[in-house]
Structures are given as C-alpha cells and as structure tokens.
Amino acid sequence: MSKDPFAGKAERLAQLSRSVLASDTTSDVDEANWDVIAEDCVLARIDSIRILGGLPVHQPPLSREERCERLKTLLGYWANGCPFVIDECLFADILNRRRTI
C-alpha cells in the first residue's frame, strides 16, 4: 500500500491526460469534441483537490485559442507526472462556462 493516498489517483490522472492528448492528434476527433473531453479531465481533477482561497472567478473568459493552449499545457504536465500543477485561470474559466444553474 502506498504511503501517498493520491498516488493511485495521480496515475489514473496521468493515463487520462495522455489519452486526451493522444486524441488531439487523431483525425476522427473534432476540435469541439476534444475540448469537451479535455475539460472533463480538468473537472475530474478539480473534484479531487482542495483549492484554498477559491478561484479567480472574476477573471475575463479565455479565448478559445488560449483555452486550448492552456489545456494542452496542463494535460501535458499531468501526463508527465506533475499532477499538482494547476492553472487557476483555466479552472475558473471552465467552471464559469460549465456552471449549472
């Protein structure tokens, strides 16, 4: 048994991040679909961590290009074994757009 309770989750997150990044290079996954899959991965991570002080939800929304670039960068970190890297602006943008009323 691991002394780090997040170790199993980190490995699953790395695998999910790699699969999402791999789908970016396939032609059968359109860009809008990739965005949804990548954002789902980020939302799963948000659910598993505690962010002290909240997110900067007052920030202006990210452009689609900036959001895609930030998603690729963040998923790249997670896929390469850095599960504690976060992008507060990206998290806030996704939560603001996906907020259920």
C-alpha positions as CSV (number, residue, x, y, z in Angstrom):
1,M,0.0,0.0,0.0
2,S,1.3,3.4,-0.9
3,K,2.0,6.0,1.8
4,D,0.7,8.7,-0.5
5,P,-3.1,8.4,-0.9
6,F,-3.0,10.4,-4.1
7,A,-0.6,8.1,-5.8
8,G,-3.3,5.9,-7.4
9,K,-5.3,9.0,-8.4
10,A,-2.3,10.6,-9.9
11,E,-1.5,7.6,-12.0
12,R,-5.1,7.5,-13.3
13,L,-5.0,11.2,-14.0
14,A,-1.7,10.8,-15.9
15,Q,-3.3,8.0,-18.0
16,L,-6.4,10.0,-18.7
17,S,-4.3,13.1,-19.6
18,R,-2.2,11.0,-22.0
19,S,-5.3,9.6,-23.7
20,V,-6.8,13.0,-24.1
21,L,-3.6,14.4,-25.5
22,A,-3.3,11.4,-27.9
23,S,-6.9,12.0,-29.1
24,D,-5.8,15.5,-30.2
25,T,-3.6,14.0,-32.9
26,T,-6.3,11.7,-34.4
27,S,-8.4,13.0,-37.2
28,D,-11.7,11.3,-36.1
29,V,-12.0,13.6,-33.0
30,D,-13.1,17.1,-34.0
31,E,-11.8,20.1,-32.1
32,A,-15.0,20.8,-30.2
33,N,-15.2,17.2,-29.0
34,W,-11.6,17.3,-27.9
35,D,-12.3,20.5,-25.8
36,V,-15.1,18.8,-24.0
37,I,-13.0,15.7,-23.3
38,A,-10.1,17.8,-22.1
39,E,-12.3,19.9,-19.9
40,D,-13.9,16.8,-18.4
41,C,-10.4,15.7,-17.4
42,V,-9.8,19.1,-15.8
43,L,-13.1,19.0,-14.0
44,A,-12.3,15.5,-12.6
45,R,-9.1,16.9,-11.2
46,I,-10.8,19.9,-9.7
47,D,-13.2,17.5,-7.9
48,S,-10.2,15.7,-6.4
49,I,-8.3,18.7,-4.9
50,R,-9.0,21.4,-2.4
51,I,-8.2,24.9,-3.7
52,L,-7.6,27.2,-0.7
53,G,-8.9,30.7,-1.2
54,G,-11.1,29.9,-4.2
55,L,-10.6,30.6,-7.8
56,P,-10.3,34.0,-9.5
57,V,-13.8,33.7,-11.0
58,H,-13.9,37.5,-11.7
59,Q,-11.3,37.0,-14.5
60,P,-12.5,37.6,-18.1
61,P,-13.2,34.5,-20.1
62,L,-10.3,32.9,-22.0
63,S,-10.4,32.9,-25.8
64,R,-10.9,29.5,-27.4
65,E,-7.3,29.5,-28.7
66,E,-5.9,30.4,-25.3
67,R,-8.1,27.9,-23.5
68,C,-7.0,25.1,-25.9
69,E,-3.3,26.0,-25.5
70,R,-3.7,26.1,-21.7
71,L,-5.5,22.7,-21.7
72,K,-2.7,21.1,-23.8
73,T,0.0,22.5,-21.5
74,L,-1.8,21.5,-18.3
75,L,-2.6,18.0,-19.5
76,G,1.0,17.7,-20.7
77,Y,2.2,18.3,-17.1
78,W,-0.3,15.8,-15.7
79,A,0.6,13.2,-18.3
80,N,4.3,13.6,-17.4
81,G,3.9,13.0,-13.7
82,C,3.2,16.5,-12.4
83,P,-0.3,16.1,-11.0
84,F,-0.1,19.1,-8.6
85,V,0.3,21.7,-11.3
86,I,-2.9,23.8,-11.6
87,D,-3.9,26.7,-13.8
88,E,-6.3,28.8,-11.7
89,C,-7.5,31.0,-14.7
90,L,-8.2,27.9,-16.8
91,F,-10.0,26.2,-13.8
92,A,-12.1,29.3,-13.3
93,D,-12.9,29.7,-17.0
94,I,-14.1,26.1,-17.3
95,L,-16.2,26.3,-14.1
96,N,-17.8,29.6,-15.2
97,R,-18.8,28.2,-18.6
98,R,-19.9,24.9,-17.2
99,R,-21.7,26.1,-14.1
100,T,-25.1,24.5,-13.9
101,I,-27.9,26.8,-12.8
